Amino acid sequence: MSELVPWEIASSHRWAYSLMMLRAEESRRAGREVSDSMRDRLERWLAELAVDDLVVHYDDTTPDGFQRVARRRGIDMDLIRTVG
């Protein structure tokens, strides 16, 4: 678990695109190298979230696990839905 992936991820969701993008963003923030192709995908994904003012929510009881949900102003301050 980490700041951008604070959930226990079900094995059926381990290769979800949103999870890959969150992990890529963690790597970028930590100053680790991200491949050009992954950086391009990450930039597009981040732009899509920003344009629609969305954050990522994880619910392991759903088939897809990850959903994009509306940002709650003043509550969801990063890329994920703030819990609690």
Salt bridges, closest charged atoms under 4 A:
GLU25 OE2 - ARG28 NH2 2.49
GLU25 OE2 - ARG29 NE 2.81
ASP36 OD1 - ARG39 NH2 2.44
GLU48 OE1 - ARG68 NH1 3.12
ASP53 OD1 - ARG71 NE 3.01
ASP53 OD2 - ARG73 NH2 2.79
ASP76 OD1 - ARG72 NH2 2.84
ASP76 OD2 - ARG81 NE 3.00
ASP78 OD1 - ARG29 NH2 2.76
